[in-house]
Amino acid sequence: MEPTRWLTDGEQEIWRRTLAVLTLLPNELEGQLQRDADLTRFGYGVLAMLSEAPTRSRRMSELAALVNGSQSRLSHLVGRLERRGWVRRERADDDGRGCVAVLTDAGYAHLAAAAPGHVALVRSLVFDALTPTQVTQLGEITAALLTRLAPPGDCPASSDHGGSNADGR
């Protein structure tokens, strides 16, 4: 058994700041979305992923992977979004066995209304705090970490979108 490679004092400080960001940032984003749009971050991510599909629809299994959620969690959320009239489920055309989630016009309108506030908060809390060089470095750092956390193709480059097609990007 290899000896434990303890963190240096500098690494320990960086790790603690990283943990703080990983706790505080999602809480801020979640709070803003719930207050302003009656959505969770997960719900926003689902609507955003649907809005970015050419037909505003995706197979449930694909959607679960894109938002880093289990199929069970996604199914429960889609049920709630269906009751609000923002999403509907249909049988997959190609094989008739799978299920597809479809973003409705009402869901798209709700996402379009929610996107500006969400994007403004993401910009304020993350990108406005960094120099252009730091933004590039953050991209490189998160890509490196994602290669350790999820095999290529299993995790999208970003599951919590700061925007969507609904924001006029």
Stockholm file with secondary structure:
# STOCKHOLM 1.0

chainA/1-169         MEPTRWLTDGEQEIWRRTLAVLTLLPNELEGQLQRDADLTRFGYGVLAMLSEAPTRSRRMSELAALVNGSQSRLSHLVGRLERRGWVRRERADDDGRGCVAVLTDAGYAHLAAAAPGHVALVRSLVFDALTPTQVTQLGEITAALLTRLAPPGDCPASSDHGGSNADGR
#=GR chainA/1-169 SS CCCCCCCCHHHHHHHHHHHHHHHHHHHHHHHHHHHHHSCCHHHHHHHHHHHHSTTSEEEHHHHHHHTTCCHHHHHHHHHHHHHTTSEEEEECTTTSSSEEEEECHHHHHHHHHHHHHHHHHHHHHTGGGSCHHHHHHHHHHHHHHHHHHSCTTTSCSCSSCSCCGGGTC
#=GC SS_cons         CCCCCCCCHHHHHHHHHHHHHHHHHHHHHHHHHHHHHSCCHHHHHHHHHHHHSTTSEEEHHHHHHHTTCCHHHHHHHHHHHHHTTSEEEEECTTTSSSEEEEECHHHHHHHHHHHHHHHHHHHHHTGGGSCHHHHHHHHHHHHHHHHHHSCTTTSCSCSSCSCCGGGTC
//
